Amino acid sequence: MAKEVFCLCNSDSKRNLKSCFKCCLWQHKNNNKNCSACWQEVRQDNGKIPSKATFTASPNMINFQWMEEIKCHARPTLKACPLQLASYDIVLTHYNALRSHIYFTQGKVSGHLRSGSANWHIIAASPLPQAGLLWSFVVIYEIYENDESRFSNVVPSSIYSKNQATELAILGSISTCLNICNITCVYLMGILVLKIKEIAPVISRNNRIYHLDKNAFTSGVTSMSTYSWMDDFSGWAPLRLALADVEDPSSIKLQKKNYIHLEVNMHYIGKDVYWYNTYIELSDSTVFPNVSINSTSESSVIYYQNVCTWGYSFIWWDLAKWIQHIDWMAMMGISLTIAPSQEQLWYEIYSELGLSEEEIDDHFTGPAFLPWLRMVITAYGTDHIYFTDPFNELKPRMFTKDYLNMTAYYIYDSMRSVDSKAIWLLQDWMFVSNIFWSDDLIKTFLLAVPIGNLLVLDLQSEQFPQYERTHSFHGQPFIWCMLHNFGGTLGMHGSVDAVNTGIRKARQMANSTMVGVGITPEGIDQNYVIYSFALERGWVKDDFDTKQWFNTYANVRYGVNNLNLHSAWSLLKNSVYAYNGLIKIHGKYVITRRPSTNLKPWTWYNCSDVYKAWQLMLDSNFSIPVTHYAEYEYDLVDITRQFLQIVSEQLYINIIAAYRRHQIERFNYLVDKLMELFDNLEQILATNVHFLLGTWLEDSKKYSKEGFADLFEFNARNQITTWGPKSQIGDYATKQWSGIVQDYYKPRWKYFLLELHQSLVDNQPFNRSSFVTNVFNYIENPFSYDRKVYPVMPTKEGSFFVSKRIFNTWTYHLRSNKIYSSHTRLKKSVVYFILYLILDYGYEVVQND
């Protein structure tokens, strides 16, 4: 039987082990004779371990100063167990590291703490005085409103010396004198020996030195160059960026032609504005040279949005949310997007025709199903670009050249009759995977509009590009777009290399009419990294060094340069974000799909990479600054969710295998694990506000008129479940959110597995049709009409602790070999090979009984 390690050092290494003399738990030899369960045995009568060390808790920046000074005189140890801490001279920590210890030592953990559990380790190993160590000297920095740091609490102890205060004062004075002497010697050496007259000479702002390395300041600061067919975009001009000012050399001035210029400058100076991270930190001591920078973007247009985004993501947004998002769009340099107004146009026309408001309301669908747009010039003004999709997922009445040519001609003619400068913005989705649209018919349709007056969105260029097939859309300008997401589903995936190289190849293609780059997801609020990558890639000519880009992304997103985080994102880049194939990814994962015996889960990556990345992110918890901790928590919840999603698919494969082989005992074990997984998924999602069903539902009710709250909530519930009154495209827009997991996905699977179990007991085939009818009538459809109120605030237990607990639980389950194998008589080498396939690719184990 494998040895389970419960050691104060929190390492799970199985080398150099010995058993605790009292409780027999396994621990490492360098931790003396006691494990965490027997920690009290080594305490003195007063309940504290005496220590000669000085314990210091301070902000990160001050901590770095401590560390640098200590490095000059000693070799510090980065990690140690509590018994080792008691023997050190100085122990440094920071506020983030103490948060968890304060939480647990104040007795806020409910339930029994098993010896050896994660919570027990935290309490037993805590450096706080109330946990078990009596420090010789304690120094804690306190931050005041005037942002000054000072010693707030000095607790002396006479255990080792009665004159500690005097000794510290003398040593501090000696150190100060030595530093002054050192600085004086360096200064005299420079003046007398090296003859340095000025350390930082003043240079005229016109001096060419400021222009030699301008790339160091721009990193892509760009402007939108004009294109002949877009007369109204002629206002785009090179950006002028003034770094510093004569009166205030630490300030930054941004000069603009228009407000997009200003926002783009902001993004590339404070390059850490990614999605909802609004924190930018510039050191007070930073001095910028005065320099003017001119640069031109490689894309005339940066585009954003899909018609469906209004239904799957924007539908319940308020003004504050829109202001935040519009700021983000501007900072990313987005110059073209779409706005909703089609329903307003229909409403006015129907009113003129004499329909009552009640009749009009009956005609319109609910608010969550209105992602269609068109122009209303008198109400909203115009930028001369009008969006319409005549045959989006619809077949034309006739597939003839004349019919399609005249249809396109008159659509554009109707726009031009209202606006002589009209440009038709067209999604090419109707050409994708539609056998009726032959190359000749596409050409006839496109050329019905004058060249330059039709702007095509090549909607899914990263996977199904149409610009190659249509020879650059037969001369019509187009935008290379990354679609990526369907229905706003959650699941980590992307095609980094396809985006990186595809944009360049489209630009370099012979006679290319590509004028821009865009992102067109049906839903957002997921996979932020892939959208940031695509938008930034649109601004530059050459391919990114993806390794460097992801390292920078990690630094920027978490506000710290951490090798563990670099490694984590490298693993994700080479796994979940490395898809390159033709299989459509619509976000239909096993855990959120209606159960069946013939689901076919698949992955294109090494699943163990996600596990390793998760572990590295957990290990990085205490290095994340408070200003960026929200982004870290979001990603930690997301990668925990992704791992559970992967394991659920592996469990499903083995459950079906056990069912087909009539292995009832093994079937029951695997079912128990899947139910446990649903509970774990609910727990981790409940710790973050961005993964709550309650937020979506309450927002829907907030914007309903009196008497319409139930209708709006029905829309919100139905869209993310059955998508239609009869589950027309059920599970298309699923969301892995707290609330829907426990009250929708888990009950469906529980009922399905009970039916399977009963068919095993009765030795009868599973009745699929009966199950489908019952699961819709008793679980799926009632959920849309239910009015249960769900939390809009996350649980009090932090994401890190829940994620860590789940990590430990499933590490144990997966290492137990009970999920993936039973009693086999295969040779050892074959067993290892099969386990490798399972862990890395999720394959089903073939068991020999």
C-alpha positions in Angstrom: 0.0 0.0 0.0 1.3 3.5 -0.9 2.5 5.6 2.0 0.5 8.8 2.6 2.7 11.6 3.8 1.4 14.0 6.4 4.4 16.3 7.2 4.7 19.8 8.6 6.7 20.9 5.5 3.6 20.2 3.3 5.7 18.2 0.8 4.3 15.0 -0.6 7.7 13.5 -1.4 8.0 9.9 -0.4 11.8 10.0 0.1 13.5 9.9 3.4 10.4 9.0 5.4 9.9 7.8 8.9 6.9 7.1 11.0 5.8 9.5 13.8 6.7 7.8 17.1 3.3 8.5 18.6 0.6 8.4 15.8 2.6 6.4 13.2 1.8 8.9 10.4 4.6 9.2 7.8 6.7 12.3 7.7 10.1 13.4 6.6 13.2 12.6 8.7 14.4 16.2 8.9 11.3 17.2 10.9 12.6 15.6 14.2 10.2 13.1 15.6 6.8 14.8 15.5 4.1 15.1 12.8 1.4 17.8 12.6 -0.9 15.6 14.6 1.5 15.6 17.5 2.6 19.2 17.3 1.5 19.9 20.9 4.0 17.4 22.3 7.0 19.7 21.5 5.4 22.7 23.1 6.4 24.0 26.6 4.0 24.5 29.4 2.9 27.9 28.2 1.8 26.3 24.8 4.5 28.1 22.8 7.7 27.0 21.2 10.5 29.4 22.3 12.4 30.9 19.4 15.5 33.2 19.3 14.3 34.6 15.9 13.0 38.0 15.0 9.6 37.6 13.2 8.9 40.4 10.7 5.7 41.0 8.8 5.7 43.8 6.2 4.4 44.8 2.8 6.1 43.1 -0.2 8.2 46.2 -1.1 9.6 46.5 2.3 10.1 42.7 2.5 12.4 42.9 -0.5 14.6 45.5 1.2 14.9 43.2 4.2 15.8 40.3 2.0 18.4 42.3 0.0 20.1 43.4 3.3 20.1 39.9 4.7 21.6 38.5 1.5 24.6 40.8 2.0 25.5 39.0 5.2 23.9 35.5 5.1 22.4 32.9 2.9 18.6 33.0 3.5 16.3 29.9 3.3 13.1 30.4 1.3 11.0 27.7 3.0 11.1 25.8 6.2 8.9 23.9 8.6 7.8 25.3 12.0 10.5 23.5 13.9 13.2 24.9 11.7 11.7 28.4 11.9 12.2 28.4 15.7 16.0 28.0 15.2 16.5 30.9 12.7 17.7 34.4 13.4 15.2 36.3 11.2 11.9 35.1 9.7 10.4 37.3 7.0 6.9 37.1 5.7 4.3 39.4 4.2 0.6 40.2 4.7 -0.7 37.9 1.9 1.1 34.9 3.5 -0.5 35.7 6.9 -4.1 36.0 5.7 -4.7 32.3 5.7 -3.1 31.8 9.1 -5.1 34.6 10.7 -8.3 33.0 9.2 -7.6 29.6 10.7 -6.0 30.6 14.0 -9.1 32.7 14.8 -11.1 29.6 14.7 -13.3 30.3 11.7 -13.1 26.8 10.3 -16.2 24.9 10.9 -16.2 21.1 11.4 -13.6 18.7 12.8 -10.0 19.1 11.7 -8.5 15.7 11.0 -4.9 15.4 11.9 -2.8 15.5 8.7 -5.5 17.4 6.8 -4.7 20.6 4.8 -6.4 22.8 7.4 -4.5 21.1 10.3 -1.2 21.8 8.5 -2.1 25.5 8.2 -2.8 25.8 11.9 0.1 23.7 13.1 2.6 25.4 10.9 1.4 29.0 11.3 4.1 31.5 12.3 1.6 33.6 14.2 2.2 33.8 18.0 -1.2 32.4 18.9 -0.5 29.3 16.8 2.5 27.9 18.6 5.8 29.9 18.3 7.0 32.4 20.9 9.2 34.8 19.0 12.1 36.5 20.6 11.2 39.7 18.8 8.2 40.6 16.6 8.2 43.5 14.0 4.9 44.3 12.2 4.5 47.1 9.7 1.3 49.0 9.8 0.0 51.0 6.8 -1.5 54.4 7.7 -3.7 56.7 5.6 -0.8 58.9 4.8 0.9 55.8 3.2 3.7 55.8 5.6 5.1 52.5 7.0 6.4 52.3 10.6 6.9 49.8 13.3 3.6 49.4 15.0 4.2 46.6 17.4 7.5 45.6 19.0 7.2 42.8 21.5 10.4 42.1 23.4 11.2 38.9 25.2 13.9 38.4 27.8 14.3 34.7 27.1 17.6 35.2 25.3 18.7 38.7 26.2 17.6 41.5 28.6 19.1 44.3 26.5 17.7 43.6 23.1 16.5 47.1 22.5 19.9 48.6 23.2 21.6 45.9 21.1 19.4 46.7 18.1 20.0 50.4 18.5 23.8 49.9 18.5 23.8 47.5 15.6 21.5 49.9 13.6 23.8 52.8 14.2 26.9 50.9 13.2 25.1 49.7 10.0 24.0 53.3 9.2 27.6 54.6 9.6 29.0 51.9 7.4 26.5 52.7 4.7 27.4 56.4 4.8 31.1 55.6 4.5 30.4 53.3 1.6 28.4 56.0 -0.3 31.1 58.6 0.4 33.9 56.3 -0.9 32.0 55.6 -4.1 31.3 59.3 -4.7 35.0 60.2 -4.1 36.1 57.4 -6.3 34.0 58.7 -9.2 35.1 62.3 -8.8 38.8 61.8 -8.1 39.7 58.7 -9.9 37.2 58.1 -12.7 36.6 61.9 -13.1 32.8 61.6 -13.6 31.3 65.1 -13.8 27.6 64.2 -14.1 25.8 61.0 -13.2 22.7 61.9 -15.3 23.6 64.8 -17.7 20.8 67.0 -19.0 20.2 66.5 -22.7 18.2 68.7 -25.0 14.8 67.2 -25.9 15.9 67.6 -29.6 18.9 65.3 -29.0 18.8 62.2 -31.2 19.5 59.9 -28.3 15.8 60.0 -27.4 14.9 58.7 -30.9 17.3 55.8 -31.1 15.5 53.4 -28.9 11.9 54.5 -29.3 10.7 50.9 -29.5 11.5 50.5 -25.9 8.8 53.0 -25.1 6.2 52.1 -27.7 6.0 48.3 -27.7 3.3 48.7 -30.3 1.9 52.2 -29.7 0.2 52.7 -33.0 -2.3 54.6 -35.0 -5.0 53.5 -37.5 -3.8 54.1 -41.0 -6.5 55.2 -43.5 -7.9 53.1 -46.3 -9.4 54.7 -49.5 -12.8 53.2 -49.2 -13.3 54.5 -45.6 -13.4 58.3 -46.1 -14.7 58.9 -42.6 -11.7 57.2 -41.1 -9.4 59.8 -42.7 -9.2 61.4 -39.2 -6.8 58.7 -38.1 -3.3 60.1 -37.8 0.0 59.1 -36.3 -0.1 59.2 -32.5 1.9 61.8 -30.7 3.1 60.6 -27.3 4.9 63.0 -24.9 6.7 61.0 -22.1 7.4 63.5 -19.4 7.0 67.3 -19.1 9.4 70.1 -18.4 7.5 71.1 -15.3 7.0 67.6 -14.0 9.5 65.0 -15.4 7.6 62.1 -13.7 4.4 62.7 -15.6 3.1 61.4 -18.9 1.2 63.5 -21.4 -0.8 61.9 -24.2 -1.7 64.0 -27.3 -4.5 62.7 -29.4 -6.2 63.1 -32.8 -9.3 61.6 -31.3 -10.2 59.6 -28.1 -9.3 56.2 -29.5 -5.8 57.5 -29.9 -5.7 58.5 -26.3 -7.0 55.1 -25.0 -4.6 53.1 -27.2 -1.7 55.1 -25.7 -3.0 54.3 -22.3 -3.0 50.6 -23.1 0.5 50.5 -24.3 2.0 52.5 -21.5 0.2 50.6 -18.8 0.1 47.4 -20.7 -1.5 45.5 -17.9 -5.0 46.7 -18.6 -6.4 43.3 -19.6 -10.2 43.0 -19.5 -11.3 43.7 -16.0 -7.9 44.4 -14.4 -8.0 48.2 -14.0 -5.0 48.6 -11.8 -1.9 50.3 -13.3 1.2 50.9 -11.1 3.9 53.4 -12.1 6.7 53.9 -9.6 6.9 57.4 -8.1 10.6 57.5 -9.0 10.1 56.8 -12.7 11.4 59.6 -14.9 10.5 59.5 -18.6 12.4 61.3 -21.4 10.5 63.7 -23.6 9.9 62.0 -26.9 7.5 62.1 -29.8 6.5 58.7 -31.3 4.9 58.1 -34.6 3.8 54.6 -35.5 1.3 53.0 -37.9 -0.8 49.9 -37.2 -0.7 47.0 -39.6 -4.6 46.9 -39.6 -6.8 49.6 -40.8 -9.7 48.2 -38.8 -9.7 46.4 -35.4 -13.2 44.8 -35.2 -15.1 43.3 -32.2 -18.4 41.6 -31.6 -20.8 39.0 -33.0 -24.5 39.5 -33.4 -25.1 36.8 -30.8 -22.9 38.5 -28.2 -25.9 40.8 -27.4 -27.9 37.8 -26.4 -25.3 35.6 -24.7 -23.3 38.3 -22.8 -24.5 41.9 -23.0 -28.2 41.5 -22.5 -28.5 42.4 -18.8 -25.7 45.0 -18.7 -26.2 48.4 -17.1 -24.6 51.7 -18.0 -21.7 51.3 -15.6 -20.8 48.0 -17.1 -21.0 49.4 -20.6 -18.8 52.3 -19.7 -16.2 49.9 -18.4 -16.4 47.7 -21.5 -16.3 50.6 -23.9 -13.1 51.8 -22.2 -11.6 48.4 -22.6 -12.6 48.4 -26.3 -10.9 51.7 -26.8 -7.8 50.7 -25.0 -7.5 47.6 -27.2 -7.8 49.9 -30.2 -11.1 48.6 -31.4 -12.3 50.9 -34.2 -15.4 49.1 -35.5 -18.2 47.4 -33.7 -22.0 47.0 -33.9 -24.9 48.4 -31.9 -28.5 47.1 -31.5 -31.4 48.9 -33.1 -33.3 46.5 -35.4 -36.1 45.9 -32.9 -36.6 49.7 -32.6 -37.0 50.0 -36.3 -39.6 47.1 -36.4 -41.5 48.6 -33.5 -41.8 52.0 -35.3 -42.9 50.3 -38.5 -45.5 48.1 -36.8 -46.9 51.1 -34.9 -47.3 53.0 -38.2 -49.1 49.9 -39.6 -51.7 50.2 -36.8 -50.6 47.3 -34.5 -51.1 47.8 -30.8 -48.3 47.6 -28.3 -49.7 44.4 -26.9 -49.7 42.8 -30.4 -46.1 44.0 -31.0 -45.0 42.6 -27.7 -46.5 39.2 -28.6 -44.6 39.2 -31.9 -41.2 40.0 -30.4 -39.2 37.2 -28.7 -37.9 37.6 -25.2 -34.9 39.9 -24.4 -32.4 37.0 -24.2 -33.3 36.0 -27.8 -32.9 39.3 -29.7 -29.3 39.3 -31.0 -30.1 40.8 -34.4 -29.1 44.3 -35.5 -29.7 47.0 -38.2 -29.6 50.7 -38.7 -31.9 53.6 -37.6 -30.1 56.7 -38.8 -32.6 59.3 -37.5 -32.4 57.9 -34.0 -28.7 57.0 -33.6 -26.8 58.8 -36.4 -24.5 56.9 -38.7 -20.9 56.0 -39.3 -22.0 54.8 -42.9 -21.5 51.2 -42.1 -24.6 49.0 -41.9 -24.8 45.4 -40.9 -27.2 42.8 -42.4 -27.1 39.0 -42.8 -29.7 38.0 -45.4 -29.1 34.2 -45.3 -27.4 33.6 -41.9 -28.2 29.9 -41.2 -31.1 30.1 -43.7 -31.4 28.8 -47.2 -32.1 31.3 -50.1 -35.5 30.8 -51.8 -33.6 29.9 -55.0 -30.0 28.9 -55.5 -29.6 30.6 -58.9 -27.0 33.3 -59.9 -29.7 35.8 -61.0 -31.6 35.5 -57.7 -28.6 35.8 -55.4 -27.1 38.6 -57.5 -30.3 40.7 -57.5 -30.8 40.0 -53.8 -27.4 41.4 -52.9 -27.8 44.3 -55.3 -31.1 45.5 -53.8 -30.0 45.0 -50.2 -27.1 47.4 -50.9 -29.2 49.7 -53.0 -31.6 50.1 -50.1 -28.7 51.2 -47.9 -27.4 53.6 -50.5 -30.8 55.2 -51.0 -30.6 56.3 -47.4 -26.9 57.0 -47.2 -24.8 57.7 -50.3 -21.7 56.7 -48.5 -23.1 53.4 -47.2 -20.9 50.3 -46.6 -22.5 46.9 -46.2 -20.9 44.9 -43.3 -21.5 41.2 -44.0 -20.7 38.1 -42.0 -19.6 35.2 -44.3 -21.1 32.6 -41.9 -23.6 31.5 -44.6 -20.7 30.4 -46.8 -19.2 28.1 -44.1 -20.0 24.4 -44.4 -23.0 25.0 -46.7 -22.9 22.8 -49.7 -25.5 25.0 -51.5 -23.1 27.9 -51.7 -20.9 27.0 -54.6 -17.8 29.1 -55.5 -19.7 30.6 -58.5 -22.7 31.6 -56.4 -20.5 33.2 -53.8 -18.7 35.2 -56.5 -22.0 36.3 -58.1 -23.4 37.4 -54.7 -20.3 39.4 -53.7 -19.8 41.2 -57.0 -23.4 42.5 -57.0 -22.0 45.2 -54.7 -19.5 47.8 -56.0 -15.9 46.9 -55.0 -15.0 48.6 -51.8 -18.6 49.0 -50.6 -19.0 45.5 -49.1 -16.9 44.8 -46.0 -16.8 41.1 -45.2 -16.2 39.6 -41.8 -14.4 36.3 -42.4 -16.0 35.1 -39.2 -14.0 32.0 -38.2 -10.6 32.5 -40.0 -8.7 30.6 -37.3 -10.4 27.4 -38.2 -12.5 27.7 -41.4 -11.1 30.7 -43.4 -13.1 31.6 -46.5 -10.7 34.2 -47.9 -8.6 31.5 -49.6 -11.6 29.7 -51.2 -13.0 33.1 -52.5 -9.6 34.5 -53.7 -9.8 37.3 -51.1 -13.5 37.6 -51.5 -13.1 38.5 -55.2 -11.7 41.9 -54.5 -14.0 43.0 -51.6 -12.2 44.1 -48.5 -12.4 41.7 -45.6 -11.5 41.4 -41.9 -9.7 38.3 -40.5 -11.7 37.3 -37.5 -11.3 34.8 -34.7 -14.7 33.4 -33.6 -13.6 31.0 -30.9 -16.7 30.8 -28.8 -20.3 29.5 -29.3 -23.1 30.3 -26.9 -20.8 31.8 -24.2 -20.0 28.3 -22.9 -17.1 27.9 -20.5 -14.1 25.7 -21.3 -10.5 26.5 -21.8 -9.5 26.2 -25.4 -8.0 28.2 -28.3 -5.7 28.1 -31.3 -2.8 30.3 -30.5 -0.5 29.2 -33.4 -3.3 29.4 -35.9 -4.1 33.0 -34.9 -0.4 34.0 -34.8 0.5 32.7 -38.2 -2.9 33.0 -39.9 -3.0 36.7 -39.7 0.4 37.1 -41.4 -0.5 34.5 -44.1 -3.7 36.3 -44.9 -1.9 39.7 -45.2 0.9 38.2 -47.4 -1.4 36.3 -49.7 -1.2 37.4 -53.4 -3.7 40.2 -54.1 -4.9 40.2 -50.5 -7.7 42.6 -49.7 -7.4 42.1 -45.9 -7.9 45.4 -44.1 -8.2 44.4 -40.5 -8.3 41.9 -37.7 -11.2 41.2 -35.3 -12.6 38.9 -32.7 -16.2 37.6 -33.1 -17.1 35.4 -30.1 -20.8 34.6 -29.5 -20.1 35.0 -25.8 -17.4 36.6 -23.7 -16.3 36.4 -20.0 -14.1 33.4 -20.7 -10.6 32.7 -22.1 -9.5 36.3 -21.8 -6.0 35.3 -22.8 -6.9 34.2 -26.3 -8.9 37.4 -27.1 -6.1 39.6 -25.8 -3.6 37.7 -27.9 -5.7 38.0 -31.1 -6.4 41.8 -30.6 -2.7 42.6 -30.0 -1.6 40.4 -32.9 -3.8 42.5 -35.2 -1.6 45.6 -34.5 1.7 44.2 -35.5 3.2 42.8 -38.7 5.4 39.9 -37.6 4.4 36.8 -35.6 4.7 37.0 -31.8 7.2 34.9 -29.9 4.4 33.1 -28.1 6.5 32.0 -25.2 7.6 35.6 -24.5 4.1 36.9 -25.0 2.5 34.4 -22.5 5.3 35.2 -20.0 4.5 38.9 -20.3 0.7 38.2 -20.1 1.3 36.3 -16.8 3.5 39.2 -15.4 0.9 41.7 -16.3 -2.2 39.8 -15.3 -0.8 38.9 -11.8 1.4 41.9 -11.2 4.4 39.7 -10.4 7.3 38.0 -12.3 6.9 34.5 -11.2 8.5 31.4 -12.8 5.8 29.1 -11.6 3.2 31.2 -13.3 5.3 31.3 -16.5 5.5 27.6 -16.4 1.7 27.2 -15.8 0.8 29.4 -18.7 3.4 27.6 -20.9 1.7 24.3 -20.1 -1.7 25.8 -21.0 -0.4 27.4 -24.2 0.9 24.0 -25.4 -2.2 22.1 -24.4 -5.7 23.7 -24.2 -4.7 26.7 -26.3 -2.9 24.6 -29.0 -5.8 23.3 -30.9 -5.3 22.9 -34.6 -7.9 20.8 -36.4 -11.3 20.8 -38.2 -13.4 19.3 -35.5 -15.9 22.0 -34.3 -15.6 23.0 -30.7 -19.0 24.2 -29.5 -18.5 23.9 -25.8 -20.6 20.7 -25.4 -18.7 19.0 -22.6 -20.0 15.9 -20.9 -20.6 17.5 -17.5 -23.1 20.1 -19.0 -24.8 17.8 -21.7 -28.0 15.9 -21.4 -26.8 12.4 -20.3 -26.6 9.5 -22.8 -24.8 6.2 -23.3 -23.3 7.3 -26.6 -21.6 10.7 -25.8 -18.1 10.9 -27.3 -15.8 13.2 -25.3 -12.5 14.0 -26.8 -9.4 16.1 -26.1 -6.6 17.3 -28.3 -4.0 17.8 -25.6 -2.2 16.2 -22.8 -4.6 16.3 -19.9 -1.8 16.0 -17.3 -0.6 19.5 -18.4 -3.7 21.0 -16.9 -3.1 19.2 -13.7 0.5 20.4 -13.6 -0.5 24.0 -14.4 -3.1 23.9 -11.7 -0.5 22.8 -9.1 1.9 25.6 -10.2 -0.9 28.2 -9.8 -1.7 26.9 -6.3 2.0 27.1 -5.4 2.0 30.7 -6.6 -0.8 31.9 -4.3 1.3 33.8 -1.7 3.3 35.6 -4.3 0.4 37.5 -5.8 0.0 41.1 -4.8 -3.3 42.3 -3.4 -3.9 44.6 -6.4 -4.0 41.6 -8.8 -5.4 38.9 -6.5 -8.9 39.0 -8.1 -7.5 38.1 -11.5 -5.5 35.2 -9.9 -8.6 34.0 -8.0 -10.6 34.0 -11.2 -8.0 31.9 -13.1 -7.6 29.6 -10.2 -11.3 28.9 -10.1 -11.3 28.5 -13.9 -8.4 26.0 -14.0 -10.0 24.0 -11.1 -13.2 23.9 -13.1 -11.3 22.8 -16.2 -9.6 19.9 -14.4 -12.9 18.7 -13.0 -14.5 19.0 -16.5 -11.7 16.7 -17.8 -12.0 14.2 -15.0 -15.8 14.1 -15.4 -15.3 13.0 -19.0 -12.8 10.3 -18.0 -15.2 9.1 -15.3 -18.0 8.9 -17.9 -16.0 6.8 -20.2 -15.2 4.3 -17.4 -18.8 4.4 -16.1 -20.2 3.4 -19.5 -17.5 0.7 -19.8 -18.5 -0.7 -16.4 -22.2 -0.6 -17.4 -21.6 -2.5 -20.7 -19.6 -5.2 -18.8 -22.2 -5.5 -16.1 -19.7 -4.6 -13.4 -22.2 -3.3 -10.8 -19.7 -2.8 -7.9 -17.3 -0.8 -10.1 -20.2 1.1 -11.7 -21.4 2.2 -8.2 -17.9 3.3 -7.2 -17.5 5.4 -10.3 -21.0 6.9 -9.9 -20.2 8.0 -6.3 -17.0 9.7 -7.6 -18.9 11.6 -10.3 -21.5 12.8 -7.8 -18.6 13.9 -5.5 -17.1 15.7 -8.5 -20.4 17.7 -9.1 -20.3 18.7 -5.4 -16.7 19.9 -5.8 -17.5 21.8 -8.9 -20.3 23.6 -7.2 -18.1 24.4 -4.2 -15.3 26.0 -6.3 -17.6 28.0 -8.5 -19.4 29.4 -5.5 -16.2 31.1 -4.3 -16.1 33.6 -7.2 -18.7 36.2 -8.2 -18.0 35.7 -11.9 -19.2 32.1 -11.7 -22.6 32.6 -10.0 -26.0 31.9 -11.5 -27.6 34.3 -9.1 -25.9 37.3 -10.8 -27.3 36.4 -14.2 -30.8 35.9 -12.9 -31.0 39.0 -10.6 -29.7 41.2 -13.5 -32.5 39.9 -15.7 -35.1 40.9 -13.2 -33.5 44.2 -12.5 -34.3 45.5 -16.0 -37.8 44.1 -16.4 -40.8 46.4 -16.3 -43.5 45.9 -13.7 -45.2 42.6 -14.2 -42.5 41.2 -16.5 -39.9 40.0 -14.0 -41.1 36.3 -14.4 -40.8 36.6 -18.2 -37.3 38.0 -18.0 -36.1 35.4 -15.5 -37.7 32.7 -17.7 -35.6 34.0 -20.6 -32.4 34.0 -18.6 -33.0 30.5 -17.3 -34.2 29.0 -20.6 -31.4 30.4 -22.7 -28.7 28.7 -20.7 -30.5 25.3 -20.5 -33.1 24.1 -23.0 -32.8 27.1 -25.4 -36.4 27.1 -26.5 -39.7 25.9 -25.1 -39.1 22.3 -26.5 -35.3 22.2 -26.1 -34.8 23.1 -29.8 -31.0 23.5 -29.3 -30.7 22.3 -25.8 -27.4 22.8 -23.9 -26.1 25.2 -26.7 -25.4 28.0 -24.3 -24.6 26.1 -21.1 -22.7 27.8 -18.3 -20.7 26.1 -15.6 -22.0 28.4 -12.8 -22.7 27.8 -9.1 -26.4 27.1 -8.8 -27.0 25.5 -12.2 -24.5 22.8 -11.3 -26.3 21.6 -8.2 -29.9 22.2 -9.4 -29.7 21.2 -13.1 -26.6 19.3 -14.3 -26.2 17.1 -11.2 -29.9 16.1 -11.0 -29.9 15.1 -14.7 -26.9 12.9 -14.3 -28.1 11.5 -11.0 -31.4 10.4 -12.6 -29.6 9.0 -15.6 -27.2 6.9 -13.6 -30.0 5.6 -11.4 -31.8 4.5 -14.5 -28.7 2.8 -15.7 -28.2 1.1 -12.4 -31.8 -0.2 -12.4 -31.3 -1.6 -15.9 -28.2 -3.5 -14.6 -30.2 -4.9 -11.7 -33.1 -5.9 -13.8 -30.8 -7.0 -16.6 -32.9 -5.0 -19.1 -31.8 -2.5 -21.8 -31.7 1.2 -20.9 -34.9 2.9 -22.1 -33.5 6.0 -23.8 -36.8 7.5 -25.0 -38.5 7.2 -21.6 -35.5 8.9 -20.0 -35.5 11.8 -22.5 -39.2 12.4 -21.9 -38.9 12.2 -18.1 -35.7 14.3 -17.8 -37.3 17.1 -19.8 -40.7 17.0 -18.0 -39.3 16.7 -14.4 -35.9 18.4 -14.4 -35.1 20.5 -17.5 -38.4 22.3 -18.3 -39.3 23.0 -14.6 -35.9 24.7 -14.1 -36.9 27.5 -16.6 -40.1 28.2 -14.6 -38.6 27.8 -11.1 -38.1 31.0 -9.1 -35.5 29.9 -6.6 -33.3 32.8 -5.5 -29.6 32.2 -5.8 -26.7 34.0 -4.1 -25.1 37.0 -5.8 -22.1 37.0 -3.5 -19.4 34.3 -3.3 -19.0 32.1 -0.3 -16.8 33.2 2.6 -14.2 30.4 2.1 -11.6 31.7 -0.3 -11.0 30.2 -3.7 -7.5 29.1 -2.9 -8.5 27.0 0.1 -11.3 25.3 -1.8 -9.2 24.7 -4.8 -6.4 23.3 -2.7 -8.7 20.9 -0.9 -10.1 19.7 -4.2 -6.6 19.3 -5.6 -5.6 17.1 -2.7 -8.9 15.1 -2.9 -8.6 14.3 -6.6 -4.8 13.7 -6.4 -5.6 10.9 -3.9 -8.4 9.5 -6.0 -6.4 9.4 -9.2 -3.4 7.9 -7.5 -5.5 5.2 -6.0 -5.9 3.6 -9.4 -9.6 2.7 -8.6 -11.0 5.0 -11.2 -9.0 3.8 -14.2 -8.3 0.2 -13.5 -9.5 -2.9 -11.6 -7.9 -6.3 -11.1 -6.0 -7.1 -14.2 -3.5 -9.7 -15.1 -1.6 -7.6 -17.6 2.1 -7.4 -17.5 3.5 -4.4 -15.5 4.8 -2.6 -18.6 1.4 -2.9 -20.3 -0.4 -1.6 -17.2 1.9 1.5 -17.1 1.3 2.1 -20.8 -2.5 2.0 -20.4 -2.3 4.3 -17.3 -0.2 6.7 -19.4 -2.9 6.8 -22.1 -5.6 7.5 -19.5 -3.8 10.2 -17.7 -2.6 11.9 -20.9 -5.4 11.4 -23.3 -8.4 10.2 -21.4 -8.7 6.8 -23.1 -10.8 4.0 -21.8 -9.2 1.1 -20.0 -9.9 -2.4 -21.3 -10.2 -4.5 -18.2 -9.7 -8.3 -18.0 -11.7 -10.0 -15.4 
